[in-house]
Amino acid sequence: MKLLTFKHRNDTCVGQWDQEQSQVFPLVLDGKCISDLMTLIIDPALLKRCVVSTQAIAVADIKLLAPIPKPLRNIFCVGKNYTNHAREFSRSGFDAGQSAPADAIPEYPIIFTKPAHTVIAQGEDVWSAEGVTQALDYEAELAVIIGKGGRGISKAQAMQHVWGYTIVNDVTARDWQKRHKQWFLGKSFDTFCPMGPSAVTADEVDGANLEVKCWINGELRQHANTRDLIFDIPTLIETISAGITLYPGDIIATGTPEGVGIGFDPPKFLKSSDVMTIEIEGLGRLENRVQ
């Protein structure tokens, strides 16, 4: 199912998205609308018990929220997980953790986090952080939503723990990323994690073979396929869960392809009024303006 979390009038609801007709049908359980996607992720049996309302609501009449507006914990992120992006990052001079050209392609997954307060929805503005950063950048990413928690999850069992997928824009202050020689601060400014528009259940799409595209002001900058990931989704789940218990609703942003701002010479950093549009096959379009 393709699901949206939204506000309609004074109610927060989860509904099935008819993308072609630009309508949403609220999910109803025991006569009440489901108001929090987390309840369906934590207890998958509830989704089977839900009734899809026959009363359609036009998407134009709702306010979209992030699929999981208040993630329970940090968002796990993956650095340098496409070969061409790893190389462009190495060439850019912003990779403070690299000691030699051979380090461009990581031997093991690079994992960092973005705190939950960074999450914003489709259509909401990203803070330009003017006066704080001079190197604002974008990163289009497929994000995995964990359904079944656990620790020590093997690659062979990993996909059984995936509830579904969404889109994340891993917005980054590159100068902070380089200056502090780690990635947390530069990735974690307020509004630096646009997410959405939808959450799509794992049976709906193949996360290992999805087209990823990103436009800035209508110019196509990024275009790749998730089959090009250096470390695939099962490897990421196995790596993270080896020592950290994953919980339902945890999010893993799988990395960004080639074509980010620092990949150009000179770099093409974001500025106020720029529009970032990310499309991932089967998940819709996530669009946010820099304000």
Secondary structure as GFF3:
##gff-version 3
##sequence-region A 1 291
A	DSSP	beta_strand	2	8	.	.	.	ID=ss1
A	DSSP	beta_strand	11	18	.	.	.	ID=ss2
A	DSSP	beta_strand	23	29	.	.	.	ID=ss3
A	DSSP	beta_strand	32	33	.	.	.	ID=ss4
A	DSSP	alpha_helix	37	42	.	.	.	ID=ss5
A	DSSP	alpha_helix	44	49	.	.	.	ID=ss6
A	DSSP	beta_strand	51	52	.	.	.	ID=ss7
A	DSSP	beta_strand	57	58	.	.	.	ID=ss8
A	DSSP	three_ten_helix	59	61	.	.	.	ID=ss9
A	DSSP	beta_strand	63	65	.	.	.	ID=ss10
A	DSSP	beta_strand	75	79	.	.	.	ID=ss11
A	DSSP	alpha_helix	83	92	.	.	.	ID=ss12
A	DSSP	three_ten_helix	101	104	.	.	.	ID=ss13
A	DSSP	beta_strand	110	114	.	.	.	ID=ss14
A	DSSP	three_ten_helix	116	118	.	.	.	ID=ss15
A	DSSP	beta_strand	119	120	.	.	.	ID=ss16
A	DSSP	beta_strand	136	137	.	.	.	ID=ss17
A	DSSP	beta_strand	140	146	.	.	.	ID=ss18
A	DSSP	alpha_helix	155	158	.	.	.	ID=ss19
A	DSSP	three_ten_helix	159	161	.	.	.	ID=ss20
A	DSSP	beta_strand	162	169	.	.	.	ID=ss21
A	DSSP	beta_strand	172	173	.	.	.	ID=ss22
A	DSSP	alpha_helix	174	179	.	.	.	ID=ss23
A	DSSP	alpha_helix	184	187	.	.	.	ID=ss24
A	DSSP	beta_strand	193	194	.	.	.	ID=ss25
A	DSSP	beta_strand	199	201	.	.	.	ID=ss26
A	DSSP	beta_strand	211	216	.	.	.	ID=ss27
A	DSSP	beta_strand	219	225	.	.	.	ID=ss28
A	DSSP	three_ten_helix	226	228	.	.	.	ID=ss29
A	DSSP	alpha_helix	233	241	.	.	.	ID=ss30
A	DSSP	beta_strand	251	253	.	.	.	ID=ss31
A	DSSP	three_ten_helix	261	263	.	.	.	ID=ss32
A	DSSP	beta_strand	275	280	.	.	.	ID=ss33
A	DSSP	beta_strand	284	289	.	.	.	ID=ss34
###
